[in-house]
């Protein structure tokens, strides 16, 4: 990929494939969301290229990040090394839904969940329950709630918000770039600043 395009989105001389570039959250959004994890022992799921991991590692006490794809994890480690933050992160290769993976996650007090919503197409409808993500967002959130109620979940802007009915109280933040609605972020527990809708614009 073109280094300037990567730098524009993620703010560094990082490596990315087409997939990790597309899946990665713009640094301005990632930095804003990461602020809520300041001084926390944070779990991140679905590391991808490590771009949100970088922003979390800048502010969290420590980051445990779980990735199922070895190639993505290798790329993330290289990007964290480039950022000078490798020592602030524990990388776990595995399936976040398996109990064996959780044995490597000690003392987390907050979680950042960004499952892969990349399944698209003219007939595709993003669903929360039953989830159409990898791993399933509904199952992932339920599993994380067994460890901490302090969680942030990133759903796509195309999700019908009625899909989220029945979830515990949360802050629903809408994130905009250049006037376009790019993402939602749901904050639960102590990560929520209020139990209402909020906005962030860049």
C-alpha angles and dihedrals in degrees: 000000000000108000092216092055090050091047091050093056102034104025100234147069092271134151122246140167121214088263099048090043092053093043094046120100117235110262093241092057093040092051091049093050093043092058089076089062095058111147092357130124096242132199117207121190126204098023095192109171091344097249097132088038088062092055092045091048091054092063111016123090087235137341126220108194124189124203129171097199114076093204092054091048092052090051092048092051090052091049093048089050090051089051091049092238103106092112091059095059136071111203118210120190110206150072111304090211094062122090091224090063092052090058088073093053109083125179101350114167101182138026135210112204121193107161120187109273091172096120103110142153139129093283098038118112119193109232131189099191109055087018124224094201134099107267097020105259094216094051091043093052092047090050094048092049087064087065103033139355089210101094140143119204124192115210124176122262090244093065115116102239090218084074088071096058113127096033119128117267111297147163111250108206121192114207120206133188120192089344094307120119103236107166149356123223121195115203121198133188118354091351091071117090090195137351096250141073119296135176137219120191133187 
